[in-house]
Amino acid sequence: MSYLNTLLFGIYPFVALTVFLVGSLIRYDRDQYTWRTGSSQLLEKKKLRLGSYLFHVGIIAILAGHFVGLLTPKAVWHLLGVEASTKQALAMIAGGLFGVICFVGMTILIHRRLTNPRVRATSSTMDITILLLLYVQLILGLLSIFVSASHMDGAVMLKLMTWAQSIVTFNASDAVAAISDVNVIYKLHIFLGMTLFLLFPFSRLVHVWSLPVQYLGRNYQVVRARGARRV
């Protein structure tokens, strides 16, 4: 079991993150035409609009929460006067709220992609695989809330933080030690999360890198109705 923990939580994360970064660079360099979402909006709008909105609101909040919650050093939380138990409670409340929002959105998107003949015909195997893996990952995250409710002392939260920060600082031994005795739900959630990083460069998820930040500083576009009279 010790060897399996080392392989899955001490070695696999580095492999997955390396493929994530290097694979993304190679795809952008060699295959920029595929660097897009591959939107199917022209095929069906109503479900896409609602599902996509709920999904993106939920997933962005969840990712931001994971990033801040797991990678902010413990010393910073102590400086702010936030105890581990309080941080765990906040994570459960916020994660549960945005997790449900994301779950509803993903359910709509999956139903649309699998049941709409035109959308299904334009979907690749990877499109469906990624969508289903994200769905399972989201469900695992929601299930972890119920597991967390059975121990509100913040101890597991600190272990998960130690694991994430040890991976970032290339300290595999501390990462494995921190995660070795946590509930299997957390382990599955981490493993599937790393697998999504591994598959990221080979899917439509690469469009995440292309945030439209340039729109924030561009000049306003003046749009006039056809045949409008000039003043």
C-alpha positions in Angstrom: 0.0 0.0 0.0 2.9 2.3 0.8 4.3 1.8 -2.7 0.9 2.5 -4.3 0.6 5.7 -2.3 4.0 6.8 -3.5 3.2 5.9 -7.1 -0.2 7.6 -7.2 0.3 10.6 -5.0 4.1 11.2 -5.1 5.1 10.3 -8.7 1.9 10.4 -10.8 1.2 14.1 -10.0 4.6 15.2 -11.4 4.0 13.1 -14.5 0.5 14.5 -15.0 1.6 18.1 -14.4 4.6 17.8 -16.8 2.4 16.4 -19.6 -0.1 19.2 -18.8 2.4 22.0 -19.2 4.7 20.6 -21.9 1.8 19.0 -23.9 -0.1 22.4 -23.9 3.0 24.2 -25.3 3.6 21.6 -28.0 -0.1 21.7 -29.1 -0.1 25.4 -29.2 3.1 25.4 -31.3 2.1 22.7 -33.7 -1.7 22.6 -33.9 -3.1 26.1 -33.2 -6.1 25.5 -35.4 -7.5 23.0 -32.8 -6.9 25.5 -29.9 -10.6 26.3 -29.5 -13.7 25.2 -27.7 -15.3 23.7 -30.8 -18.7 25.3 -29.9 -21.9 23.6 -31.0 -24.0 26.7 -30.4 -25.2 26.7 -34.0 -26.7 23.2 -33.5 -28.6 24.0 -30.3 -28.7 27.2 -28.2 -31.2 27.0 -25.4 -29.7 24.1 -23.3 -26.2 25.2 -24.1 -26.7 28.7 -22.9 -28.2 27.7 -19.5 -25.9 24.7 -19.0 -22.8 26.5 -20.0 -23.5 29.5 -17.8 -24.2 27.4 -14.7 -21.2 25.1 -15.4 -18.7 28.0 -15.9 -19.9 30.0 -12.8 -19.6 26.8 -10.7 -16.3 25.5 -12.1 -14.5 28.9 -12.0 -15.5 29.4 -8.3 -14.5 25.8 -7.4 -11.1 26.1 -9.1 -10.4 29.4 -7.5 -11.4 28.0 -4.1 -9.1 25.0 -4.6 -6.2 27.2 -5.7 -6.5 29.6 -2.8 -7.5 27.0 -0.2 -4.8 24.4 -0.9 -1.9 26.6 -2.0 -2.1 29.4 0.5 0.5 28.6 3.2 -0.7 27.8 6.7 1.2 30.8 8.1 -0.9 33.1 6.1 -4.2 31.7 7.4 -2.9 31.9 10.9 -1.9 35.5 10.3 -5.4 36.3 9.1 -6.8 34.6 12.2 -8.5 31.8 10.3 -8.3 28.4 12.0 -8.2 25.2 10.0 -11.7 24.2 11.3 -13.1 27.5 10.2 -11.5 27.2 6.8 -12.9 23.7 6.4 -16.4 24.9 7.2 -16.1 27.8 4.7 -14.8 25.4 2.0 -17.7 23.0 2.6 -20.3 25.7 2.4 -18.8 27.5 -0.7 -17.8 24.2 -2.3 -21.3 22.8 -1.8 -23.1 25.8 -3.2 -21.0 26.2 -6.3 -20.7 22.4 -6.7 -24.5 22.1 -6.9 -24.6 25.0 -9.5 -21.9 23.3 -11.5 -23.6 19.9 -11.2 -26.9 21.2 -12.6 -25.0 22.9 -15.5 -23.0 19.7 -16.3 -26.1 17.6 -16.1 -27.8 19.8 -18.7 -24.7 19.8 -20.9 -24.2 16.0 -20.7 -27.9 15.3 -21.5 -27.7 17.7 -24.4 -24.5 16.2 -25.8 -25.6 12.6 -25.5 -29.3 13.0 -26.6 -29.2 15.6 -29.3 -28.4 13.7 -32.5 -26.6 16.7 -34.2 -24.5 17.6 -31.2 -23.6 13.9 -30.6 -22.5 13.6 -34.2 -20.0 16.5 -33.8 -18.7 15.1 -30.5 -15.4 13.3 -30.4 -14.7 10.4 -28.0 -12.4 12.7 -26.1 -15.2 15.4 -25.8 -17.5 12.9 -24.2 -14.7 11.3 -22.1 -13.6 14.6 -20.6 -17.2 15.7 -19.9 -18.0 12.4 -18.1 -14.7 12.5 -16.1 -15.4 16.1 -15.0 -18.9 14.9 -13.9 -17.4 12.1 -11.8 -14.8 14.4 -10.4 -17.5 16.9 -9.4 -19.6 14.1 -7.8 -16.5 13.0 -5.8 -16.0 16.5 -4.6 -19.6 16.8 -3.5 -19.4 13.4 -1.7 -16.2 14.6 0.1 -18.3 17.3 1.8 -20.3 14.6 3.7 -17.0 12.9 4.6 -15.6 16.2 5.9 -18.7 16.7 8.0 -17.7 13.8 10.2 -14.5 15.4 11.3 -14.7 19.2 11.6 -11.3 19.7 13.4 -9.6 20.8 10.2 -6.9 18.0 10.4 -7.7 16.5 7.0 -7.8 20.0 5.5 -4.3 20.6 6.7 -3.2 17.2 5.3 -4.6 18.1 1.9 -2.9 21.5 2.0 0.4 19.9 2.9 0.0 17.4 0.0 -0.7 20.2 -2.6 2.0 22.5 -1.4 4.5 19.6 -1.2 3.8 18.8 -4.9 4.3 22.4 -5.9 7.6 22.5 -4.0 8.7 19.1 -5.4 8.7 17.4 -2.1 7.3 14.0 -2.9 8.1 12.4 0.4 6.1 14.9 2.4 3.2 14.7 -0.1 2.9 11.0 0.3 3.2 11.1 4.1 0.4 13.8 4.2 -2.0 11.9 2.1 -1.4 8.3 3.1 -4.2 7.9 5.7 -7.0 10.2 4.4 -10.3 8.8 3.3 -10.5 7.0 -0.1 -12.9 9.7 -1.4 -10.2 12.3 -1.2 -7.7 10.0 -2.8 -10.0 9.2 -5.7 -10.7 13.0 -6.1 -7.0 13.8 -6.2 -6.1 10.9 -8.6 -8.9 11.8 -11.0 -7.9 15.5 -10.8 -4.4 14.6 -11.8 -5.7 12.4 -14.6 -7.7 15.4 -16.0 -4.4 17.4 -16.0 -2.8 14.5 -17.9 -5.6 14.5 -20.6 -5.8 18.3 -20.7 -3.5 18.9 -23.7 -5.4 16.4 -25.8 -8.8 17.8 -25.3 -10.8 21.0 -25.8 -9.9 22.0 -22.3 -6.8 23.8 -23.8 -9.1 26.8 -24.5 -8.8 27.6 -20.7 -5.4 29.0 -21.5 -6.9 31.5 -23.9 -8.7 33.8 -21.4 -10.1 36.9 -23.3 -8.2 39.4 -21.1 -7.6 41.6 -24.2 -11.3 42.5 -24.2 -10.9 44.4 -20.9 -8.7 47.0 -22.5 -9.9 47.3 -26.0 -11.8 50.2 -27.4 -15.6 50.1 -27.5 -17.1 49.1 -30.8 -19.9 51.3 -32.2 -22.7 49.2 -33.7 -25.4 50.9 -35.7 -28.6 49.4 -37.0 -28.7 48.8 -40.8 -29.9 51.8 -42.6 -29.4 54.1 -39.6 -29.3 57.7 -40.5 -26.1 59.7 -39.7 -26.6 62.8 -37.6 
